[in-house]
Amino acid sequence: MATETERLTTAIEEMNAHLKNASGFLQAIKSMVGEVVVYMKDAESEVPEKMRRFIMYMHDVHDVMNMYSEQGHVVPDYILREAERCDDRYRHLLKEGNTDLGWIERVRADMSKQAGNRWDHSRLLPTEKGHRG
């Protein structure tokens, strides 16, 4: 029969084994979360998450409007008002993005450095005098 000391030693060894397993799982999770964060930051270097989510919402409102129209129904006023609000907010977000060092301006500056563009992105960048082209 095992003594109290042997039982405690066995229990501690089992707990250590469980902790080692948990530690391995936590390391794997930490690594995966770190990888996801890198992907998110890379994606946000082009379009901020705030803008992406807003555009998705605005698109959903547009889809709801189409849902009524496709069935021959008049789009309710409360949906039209929300579409109007989205239109104004979208312009606000674009204006913020186009301010000095805003996210759109940073992307536009990077794009103007790339060869083979179909469009001239540098024309909308600030000039030395501070005016846009």
N, C-alpha and C positions, 0 to 999 in steps of 0.2 A: 504494500500500500504506500502511495506517495505521501511524502510529508508536506506540511504546509508550505515550506520553503520551495519544494519542487513544484507544487501547484502554482505558486506565485510566479516562479521563474518561467514556467510554461505559458502562463497567461501573459506575462510581459513579452515573451518571444512572439506570441500570436499577435499581440497588439502592434509590435514593431513591424511584423510582416504586413499587417493591414495598412499601417502608416506608410510603409515603403510603396505599397501598391497605390495608395491614394496620392502620394507624392509624384509618382510616375504619371498618373492621370492628370494631375494639376499642371505638370510641366507640359504635357501634350496640349492641354486646353490653352495654356498661356501662349504656346507657340502658334496655335491656330488663330487665336484672337489677334495676336500681333500681325499675322499675315493678312487677316481681314482688314485691320486698320490701315495697313499699307495700301491695299486695294482701294479703300474708301478715300484716302487722302489723294491717291492718284486720280480717281474719278472726279473728286471735288476740285482738282486743279483746272479742270475744264469748265464745269458747271457746279456751283454750290448746291448742296443738298436742299437748302431752303427753296431755291429756284426750281430745282427738279421736282420737288414735291408739289409746289404751287402749280407748275405746268400740268402735272398729272391731275390735280384737282380741277383746274380750268378745263382740261380735256374731258373730264367726267361730266362737268356741267354742260358742256357742248353736246356730249353724247345723250344726256337726258333730254335736251332740247330736240335733238334729232329723233329720239324715241317717240315724242309726241307728234312731230311733223310727219314722220313716216307713216303714222296711222291716220293721218288726216285731221289730227286734233290741233287746236290752238295751244301754243305753249303758254302755260300759266304765267301771270305777271310776276309772281315771286321768283320764278326761275329766270325770267328775263332780267329782273333787277340784279340777281346774283351774277348773271353773265356780264352785266354792265359793271358791277363792282370788280369782277375779275379782270375786265378789260382795263379799268383804271389802275388796278393794283399791278398788273403786268407792266404797264408803262412806267409806273413808279420803280419797279424792280429793275427794269432795263436802264432807266435813268441812273439809278444808284450804281449799276454795273459799269456804266460808261463814264462815271466821274473819274477824276485823276486817280490813277492807280486802282481803279475798280477792277473787278474780276474780268469783265469783258475787255477792258482796255489792255490788261495784262496778256490775255489770250491773243488779242488782235496784234499786239506788239510782237509776240512770239511768232504768230503766223506770217507777219510781214517780213520776217527774217528768212522764212522758208522759200526755197526755189520752187517754181512750177505752179504757183497759185493761179487760179482762173480769174480771181478778182483782186483788185488793189486794196488791201486791208490797211495800208499805211496812210491812205488819204483821210482817214478818220482819226488818226492819232494826233495828239497836240504837237504843234510846231514849236520852234525855239521861242517864239513870242507868246506862246500859251494858247494860240488859237487852233482850232481843229481845221484840217484841210478842206 
